[in-house]
Amino acid sequence: MPLYEYQCGDCSRTFDLLRPYHLADETLDCPVCGSDRIRRKISVITLRLDQASNHIENGTMGACCGRSCGCASHGGQG
């Protein structure tokens, strides 16, 4: 279930809520002031890939991480 971020149009508070996709834009009340003037915000995500998930050895990522990966093109173990 995705986590959505909402903002109240009256008190300007932001809050997160786990909701199914089909309920993402359904009306709800602000947990702080009770207003129904809520809008869903566009959220930014951060994605971090560690070396174990880079799949450098089999080349599935298609890019090098910049000399810290130990890939064969940098003289590493590959």
C-alpha positions, 0 to 999 in steps of 0.5 A: 500500500503506498504512502501518500503525503497530504496538505491541509488548505486551512492550517497548512499542516502536512501529514502522511497516510497509507492508502490504497491506490483507488482511495488516493484522491478520496476526501478526508479530514485534516487530523489537526484541525478537522478541515476537509480542504485537503490536497495530495502533494507530489512526493519526492523519493530517494533511491539508494542502491548498495554495491550488492544490488548494483549487479556490476559483475554481470553487467545488468546495471549498464553503468559504473558507479565511478571508480569505487565499484571495483569493476574490471574497467578500473583495474578492480576484481570485477 
